[in-house]
């Protein structure tokens, strides 16, 4: 009797690809923090990382279409990829807006950028712990959310200081950049909460 051979489809490393997208986002957010701190050339690094992270996102989506089984649910992988893409896209847009308005980052933006860069590292740690089921993913996701809360305090204080500014152009530019920074924080929270949702589904 002839033996039957069953061939299963290849299992692409979707989690590894998502981690690569996260790594590029970390690189981009570190550059974003450097740009806010006065390194104008780092703005080009932010743009480059955004392009490479976008390519990684597209590659992940192609893998998801071909994957037979995945270490996390496909909808979670898709949502996390989309969410972290929003973060680096928004950072790139903030840099571009600052350049267009010819308004360099100030102290509040320096603080906001540093908090965002740290929060993205917390997200990556949460993802790594979620994937390995080693525990601690929820705590790392919480750390990212707490980073956004600190960012909100910086944002509110910066906006309050604008009341004393007489130059309308200065006020408009600062308000726009501060709001963009705050929206990046919201994107961080979305990713953190998606990780926490995936944790609940694993339990």
Phi, psi and omega in degrees: 000130183288132179288142178267137179246123179259131181246118176270148179296156177300150177250098181294153183278076183293323180292319177299323179292320177296320178296326176295320177296319177297318181297320178292325177292320175300313179301317180293321180286329173295320177294323177300316178295321178294320177299313180298330180280000175119357179272091185299326181294337180294341176299324177293326178293320177302314181296318180297317179295323178297317180296316181290323177293325178294320177297321178295322178296315179297321179296321179297317180297322177296320178297320181297326178293331184263346187289134177277314175226153180227149182292332171237162180298140182306322181294327178289317177300317180296314182294320179293320178296316179295319182293316181289333175296322178299323183296307184289327175299316182293324177295316177300318181293324178295317178300315181296319180297317178300318180293317181297319181278355183054044181233102183290159180297147179248189185303312179301322178292325175301313181294318181296317181296320179296318179295321180293318179299318179293321181294323179294325175295323176297320178298317180296319177297319179298318179297316180299317181289325176297314183294322182274348183058029182278350184092157179092359180296319182295320180295320179292321177295320177298323179298321177295319179294320178296326175299321177293325178296321176294323177297320179299323179293320176297317181299312182296319179295320180293319180293324179295324180293338181293340179301327183271000182269129183271332184285112184298321180295319178298315180298314182296317182294312181298316181300316180297315181292321178297317181296321178297319177298318179296324180291328174296320176300321178297322178294323176300314180298320179302316179294316180301317181290329176292321175298317180295325176295319178295326177297316180300319182291335178283335187281000000 
